[in-house]
Amino acid sequence: MAEKPQPVKVLYCPVCSLPAEYCEFGPDFEKCKPWLTKNAPELYPDLLKEANEKEAEKVSEQLQSVGISSASTDVAASTAQSGEASSSKQEEVKRLPGGKIKKKEKQEVVIEKVVRNRRKCITIVKGLDLFGVKLSDASKKLGKKFATGASVVKGPTEKEQIDVQGDIAYDIVDFLTETWPDVPESAIFFIEDGKKVPAA
């Protein structure tokens, strides 16, 4: 007579509650890694290598940070001070993914007239939000003043702008400076033939 098959004992991860073989497909594989390296190293030999490399890096950093003489402590103190200075500089300059530096935006209002369907104009106002102006309130005021439709939309650069129906570029500079005194006339620019021209 054949032997009865024995039940298989499955090792479950306490972090994601999946069998250990399926942890890499679970929602929190990064959180599971420490438990897996400790309890199931044979399933993920790469994790064991990563853990050993990290430990080696930590040990080498500790060895480098420990000074032997007083001269090395002076060097460590000076590097700590320069590290604080560089961290303050890093706070001023934001870095984007890929190491690109995000420049601080200039406070300026850009007004652009776009013609569509040969005869209909839209006046686009960008940058009012940089002066602390709430765009929804500004679009309502512009719509009432010029008796046209005005709305807040996202532009091609994913920044919000105000689209006003009609060609109102002739009066908009005076209206902006009167309604919002924080917006100086020197900070208002028109885009004409692809060039930025100051309104003043």
Disulfide bonds with the S-S distance in Angstrom:
none
